[in-house]
Amino acid sequence: MRRTCLLLLVAAAAACGQKEPPPAPPPSALEQAVRVLSAQGACATLIPQEWSPSWPVPSKRGGALRYRLFFFGREGDPQKGFTFHAPQGEADFTPDGRVLECRRLEGEPVAIPRDGRFAAMTLDEIMARSSRLYADTEAVAALYASGRDIGDTGRARVAAFARDLAALADPAHASAYRGLDPDFWAWVEKNGGAVPAK
């Protein structure tokens, strides 16, 4: 009995000495907007809730910052893995999540090849990297919208954003990402970042 109590005390002391992992940062405004975009404005009647949004791409129309993304469906089941589709819809929205335009693309769903970019990552790692990419996208969007020279620090941020996007975006969607805003990608290349490529 005495030994059991001693073991419990040692275990409790060891547990107290362990640091809990820091809590995940709250989702950025952009991440929150994208999570509910398919249920907003014109998208609510055009985009099925089971379709996934792409990563948003900054865009400038009439000098105002906005974001563009596409939606894509999937087939299969979680146990065997999903096969994803080429883009089936598109949306433009403001930084605060107001839908400006939303449309479905014509044609039948086209399956894209499976890739293994997430095979070595845990769900927690994927979620953490996703949240970081949303925050980085907001920061890069502000640099893009400023229209000023962004300096070496800004160029390093653009290069990191492009690398993170390439790590998380499906390579088969590369041309769709480029098509969302060619002017943005030209600016990215000019400032040291890579354009999505298959």
C-alpha positions, 0 to 999 in steps of 0.5 A, spaced: 500 500 500 505 504 501 509 503 495 502 504 491 502 511 494 509 512 493 508 510 485 502 515 485 505 521 488 511 520 483 507 519 477 503 525 479 509 529 480 512 527 473 505 529 470 506 536 473 513 537 471 510 536 463 508 542 459 502 541 456 502 543 448 501 550 447 493 551 445 492 552 437 492 559 435 485 561 433 483 561 426 484 567 422 479 571 419 480 569 412 480 561 415 473 563 418 470 566 412 472 560 408 469 555 412 462 558 411 463 561 404 459 555 401 453 557 405 453 565 404 450 569 399 449 566 392 454 560 394 448 558 398 444 556 393 449 554 388 455 550 391 453 543 395 456 543 402 460 537 401 464 540 396 471 543 399 474 550 398 481 551 395 486 555 398 484 562 397 488 567 392 488 574 393 486 579 387 485 586 386 479 588 382 478 596 381 483 597 386 480 593 392 482 587 395 478 581 394 480 573 394 478 568 389 477 560 390 474 554 387 470 549 389 471 541 388 467 535 389 470 528 391 468 521 390 469 515 395 469 514 402 474 516 408 476 508 409 478 507 402 480 514 401 477 520 397 478 521 389 477 529 388 475 533 382 477 538 378 474 545 380 466 545 379 465 552 382 468 559 383 467 564 388 470 571 389 469 574 396 471 580 400 476 580 406 470 580 411 467 574 407 462 577 403 460 573 397 461 578 391 460 573 385 459 565 385 458 560 380 458 553 378 462 551 372 459 547 367 460 540 365 461 533 368 465 532 374 472 530 372 476 526 377 484 528 378 489 523 380 491 521 387 497 524 390 500 522 397 502 529 400 499 528 406 501 521 407 507 523 412 503 528 416 498 527 422 491 531 422 494 535 427 500 537 423 495 538 417 491 543 421 496 547 424 499 548 417 493 550 414 491 555 419 498 558 418 497 558 411 491 562 412 494 567 416 500 567 411 495 568 405 492 574 409 499 577 410 501 576 403 494 579 401 496 586 405 503 586 401 500 585 394 494 590 396 499 595 398 502 596 391 509 598 394 515 595 394 515 590 399 523 589 401 527 583 403 522 581 409 516 582 404 519 578 399 521 572 404 514 572 406 512 571 399 517 566 398 514 562 404 507 563 402 508 560 395 512 554 399 507 553 404 501 553 398 505 548 394 506 543 400 498 543 401 495 544 395 493 538 390 498 539 384 493 537 379 489 543 381 495 548 379 493 550 373 486 552 376 490 556 382 494 560 376 487 561 373 484 565 379 488 571 378 494 571 373 496 578 376 497 576 383 502 570 381 506 575 376 507 579 382 509 573 386 514 571 381 517 578 381 517 578 389 521 571 389 515 566 390 514 560 385 507 559 381 503 553 383 506 547 378 504 540 377 
